[in-house]
Amino acid sequence: ILAIANLGGNGAGKRAKAVLKRMEDRFNAGDESVKPTSQTYTALIKAFSWEKDSLRLAEELVQSLTEKATSGEDSNYNLPDTPIYNALLNCYARSGWRNAAQRAEDIIEEMKMFTKPNTRTYATLIDVLSKTGWKRGRASRALEILDLMEKMYEDGDTRTRPNVYVYTSVINCIARSRDEEKAVMAVSVLQRMEEEYRGGNTSARPNSYAYNSVLNACAYTSGEAESIETAFKIACLVFDEVRTSGYVKPCHITYGTFLSVCANLMPDSELRDHLVEATFKRCAREGLVSNMVWKNLKHAASPTLTSELLAQASDSKLEANWSRNV
């Protein structure tokens, strides 16, 4: 079933469901070697994600498992469990359905009847928030979930300790919001993550993706001049930090996103051209000039500077060197 889910394609869910039916028939006939497990059902839900009606199929499967559990029929399986609910939540994260966030919240309340949420559960909920619905207030809701996870861990629930994926998902949720102060909010979460890591939570070690997400929040800040100026200052500090950090290195997305910061938050000026040129040349020296970097450079640089850099790139050997680490 997992192989079918990983291969995907049209009809993957139906093929995987047919395999499960054969397994259940053989198990009910006395063959213990094919007893369906949590991994079996989790893989089936993953296979359902390839179907147009993936949410219905996944919901029906979990509903059937909960009915067996509540009736006592499923005593041999001890299901549904946390991985199965997490797989269902992941279906909603991938669905794009506008009401997915509210349904994900409801699923977590339902699952508490049978099992306990863990870090992945809440991380997926935050992922749903960042991708679908709840555009107003989703940043504050993501922060509430992070606060809850930290509090539960402090109270002794080791299953819910936030990791780098959780913190970064919260930053992404903030970055996709329309809050004028999202740059401040995003960098505060990054600082919380850094404090957690320094305090011994090795799973919260910041990576380049986390820094890039903060830069993205800065790049798309809008509103009053004060908010834009603050976002630009934060972006400069974060960009300097990621380039001098002892445990993370910038990637092409780091440079490309900072060029977007320059394009969106600085007025056309000689000063902007100087900063854009310096950023691009450092990126080139590190061999990180990607298509994204070129694209964002053209938005950030003046036509004259763009022409100069494109002329230099006409040397195929030089251009290859600029992109050697992408």
C-alpha positions in Angstrom: 0.0 0.0 0.0 2.8 2.4 0.8 4.5 1.6 -2.5 1.2 2.5 -4.3 0.9 5.7 -2.3 4.5 6.8 -3.1 4.1 6.0 -6.8 0.8 7.9 -6.8 -1.1 8.7 -10.0 -4.8 8.4 -10.9 -6.5 5.5 -9.2 -3.8 5.1 -6.5 -6.4 5.3 -3.7 -8.6 2.7 -5.3 -5.7 0.3 -5.9 -4.5 0.7 -2.3 -8.0 0.2 -0.9 -8.3 -3.0 -2.9 -5.1 -4.3 -1.3 -6.4 -3.4 2.1 -9.6 -5.4 1.4 -7.5 -8.5 0.5 -5.5 -8.0 3.7 -8.6 -7.7 5.9 -10.2 -10.8 4.3 -7.1 -12.9 4.9 -6.7 -11.6 8.4 -10.4 -12.3 9.2 -9.9 -15.8 7.8 -7.1 -16.4 10.4 -3.9 -15.2 8.7 -2.2 -13.1 11.4 0.7 -12.3 9.1 -1.4 -9.8 7.1 -2.9 -8.0 10.1 -3.5 -4.3 9.1 -1.6 -1.9 11.3 -1.5 1.8 11.9 1.1 2.0 9.2 -1.3 0.2 6.8 -4.1 2.8 7.3 -1.7 5.7 7.3 -0.3 4.6 3.9 -3.9 4.2 2.6 -4.8 7.8 3.6 -1.6 8.9 1.8 -2.8 7.0 -1.3 -6.2 8.7 -1.0 -4.5 12.1 -1.4 -4.1 11.3 -5.1 -7.8 11.1 -5.6 -10.1 14.0 -6.3 -12.4 13.1 -3.4 -9.4 12.5 -1.1 -11.0 14.2 1.9 -14.2 12.1 1.7 -12.3 8.8 1.4 -9.9 9.7 4.3 -12.8 10.8 6.5 -14.8 7.6 5.8 -11.8 5.4 6.6 -11.1 7.2 9.9 -14.9 7.2 10.7 -15.0 3.4 10.2 -12.0 3.0 12.5 -13.6 5.2 15.3 -16.9 3.3 15.0 -15.0 0.0 15.5 -13.1 1.4 18.4 -16.2 2.7 20.2 -18.2 -0.5 19.5 -15.4 -2.7 20.8 -15.2 -4.4 17.4 -11.7 -3.2 16.9 -10.1 -4.5 20.1 -7.5 -6.4 18.1 -6.2 -3.3 16.4 -6.1 -0.6 19.1 -7.0 2.1 16.5 -7.3 4.8 15.5 -4.1 6.3 16.8 -2.1 9.5 16.4 -0.3 8.7 13.1 -3.7 7.9 11.5 -5.2 11.2 12.6 -2.0 13.0 11.5 -2.4 11.5 8.1 -6.0 12.8 7.9 -4.8 16.2 8.9 -2.2 16.2 6.2 -4.9 15.5 3.7 -6.5 18.8 4.7 -3.2 20.6 4.6 -2.9 19.5 0.9 -6.5 20.0 0.0 -6.7 23.8 -0.5 -10.2 23.7 0.9 -11.2 27.1 2.3 -12.7 25.6 5.5 -9.8 23.2 6.1 -8.5 25.0 9.1 -11.7 24.8 11.0 -12.1 21.1 10.2 -8.5 20.5 11.3 -9.3 22.1 14.6 -12.3 19.8 15.0 -10.4 16.7 14.1 -7.9 17.4 16.9 -10.7 17.6 19.4 -12.2 14.4 18.1 -8.9 12.5 18.2 -8.5 13.3 21.9 -11.3 10.7 22.6 -8.9 8.0 21.4 -5.3 9.2 21.5 -3.1 12.2 22.2 -1.9 14.8 19.8 1.8 15.2 19.3 4.2 17.6 17.8 3.4 16.5 14.3 -0.3 16.9 15.0 0.0 20.6 15.9 2.7 21.2 13.2 0.2 20.0 10.6 -2.6 22.2 12.0 -0.3 25.2 11.7 0.5 24.1 8.1 -3.2 24.0 7.4 -3.6 27.5 8.8 -0.8 28.9 6.6 -2.2 27.3 3.4 -6.0 27.7 3.7 -8.7 29.9 5.1 -8.6 32.0 8.2 -6.6 34.8 6.5 -7.6 37.2 9.2 -6.3 36.1 12.6 -4.4 33.0 11.3 -1.1 34.5 12.5 -2.4 35.0 16.0 -4.0 31.5 16.0 -0.6 30.0 15.0 1.1 31.8 17.9 -1.6 30.6 20.2 -0.9 27.0 19.2 2.8 27.5 19.7 2.2 28.9 23.1 0.0 25.9 23.9 2.7 23.5 22.8 5.4 25.1 24.9 3.1 25.2 27.9 2.2 21.5 27.5 5.8 20.6 27.3 6.6 22.6 30.4 3.9 20.7 32.1 5.4 17.4 31.3 4.0 16.4 27.9 7.1 15.5 26.0 5.1 14.5 22.9 4.3 18.2 22.1 7.8 19.8 22.3 8.0 22.3 19.4 10.8 21.6 16.8 12.3 23.6 14.0 9.4 22.6 11.6 6.8 23.9 14.1 8.5 27.3 14.6 9.1 27.7 10.9 5.5 26.8 10.1 4.4 29.5 12.5 6.7 32.0 10.8 5.3 31.0 7.4 1.8 31.5 8.7 2.7 35.0 9.9 4.5 35.8 6.6 1.3 34.9 4.7 -0.9 37.2 6.8 -1.7 40.8 6.1 -0.6 42.1 9.5 1.5 45.2 9.2 3.7 44.1 12.0 4.4 40.6 10.6 8.1 41.2 10.3 8.3 41.9 14.1 6.1 38.9 14.8 8.2 36.6 12.6 11.6 37.6 14.0 10.3 37.2 17.5 9.4 33.6 16.7 12.9 33.1 15.2 14.3 34.4 18.5 12.2 32.0 20.5 13.5 29.2 18.4 17.1 30.3 18.9 16.5 30.5 22.7 15.0 27.0 22.7 18.0 25.6 20.8 20.5 27.3 23.1 18.4 25.9 26.0 19.0 22.3 24.9 16.2 21.6 22.4 18.3 20.3 19.6 15.3 19.7 17.5 14.7 23.4 17.4 18.0 24.3 15.8 17.2 27.0 13.2 17.9 26.3 9.6 18.2 28.4 6.5 14.5 27.8 5.8 13.6 29.5 9.1 15.7 32.6 8.3 14.4 32.7 4.7 10.8 32.7 6.1 11.5 35.7 8.2 13.0 37.5 5.2 9.9 36.6 3.2 7.7 38.1 5.9 9.8 41.3 5.7 9.7 41.4 1.9 6.0 41.4 1.7 5.3 43.8 4.6 3.0 46.7 3.6 1.3 49.5 5.3 2.6 52.7 7.0 6.1 53.9 6.3 7.2 53.0 9.9 6.2 49.4 9.4 8.1 49.2 6.1 11.2 50.8 7.7 11.1 48.4 10.6 10.7 45.4 8.2 13.7 46.6 6.2 15.9 46.9 9.3 14.8 43.4 10.5 15.6 42.0 7.1 19.1 43.5 7.1 19.8 42.1 10.6 18.5 38.6 9.8 20.4 38.6 6.5 23.6 39.5 8.3 22.9 36.9 11.0 22.4 34.0 8.5 25.6 34.9 6.7 27.7 35.0 9.9 25.9 32.1 11.8 28.0 29.2 13.0 25.3 26.6 12.3 23.5 27.7 9.2 24.5 29.0 5.8 22.6 31.1 3.2 21.2 29.4 0.2 20.1 30.8 -3.2 16.6 31.4 -1.7 18.2 33.6 1.1 19.8 35.8 -1.5 16.8 35.9 -3.8 14.5 36.8 -1.0 16.7 39.6 0.3 16.7 41.0 -3.3 12.9 41.0 -3.0 13.3 42.9 0.3 15.4 45.5 -1.6 12.9 45.7 -4.5 9.8 46.0 -2.3 11.0 48.1 0.7 13.5 50.5 -0.8 12.7 53.3 -3.2 14.5 53.5 -6.6 17.9 55.1 -5.8 21.6 54.8 -6.1 21.7 53.5 -2.6 19.4 50.6 -3.5 21.5 49.8 -6.6 24.7 49.7 -4.4 23.1 47.3 -2.0 21.6 45.1 -4.7 24.9 44.9 -6.5 26.8 44.0 -3.4 24.3 41.3 -2.5 24.4 39.8 -6.0 28.2 39.8 -6.2 28.4 38.0 -2.8 25.9 35.5 -4.1 27.9 35.0 -7.2 31.1 34.5 -5.3 29.4 31.7 -3.3 28.1 30.1 -6.5 24.4 30.5 -5.5 23.0 32.5 -8.5 19.8 30.6 -9.4 17.0 31.4 -11.8 15.1 32.9 -8.7 18.1 35.2 -8.0 18.2 36.4 -11.6 14.4 37.0 -11.6 14.5 39.0 -8.3 17.6 40.9 -9.4 15.7 42.2 -12.4 13.0 43.6 -10.1 15.4 45.1 -7.6 18.2 46.5 -9.8 18.0 49.5 -12.2 18.0 48.7 -15.9 21.6 49.9 -16.1 22.9 47.7 -13.3 20.9 44.7 -14.7 22.4 45.2 -18.2 25.9 45.3 -16.7 25.5 42.1 -14.7 23.8 40.3 -17.7 26.7 41.3 -19.9 29.2 39.8 -17.4 27.0 36.6 -17.4 27.3 36.3 -21.1 30.7 34.6 -20.4 29.4 31.0 -20.1 32.3 30.0 -17.9 31.7 32.9 -15.5 27.9 32.2 -15.4 28.6 28.5 -14.6 30.9 29.5 -11.8 28.2 31.8 -10.4 25.7 28.9 -10.3 28.1 26.1 -9.2 26.5 25.5 -5.8 22.8 25.7 -6.9 
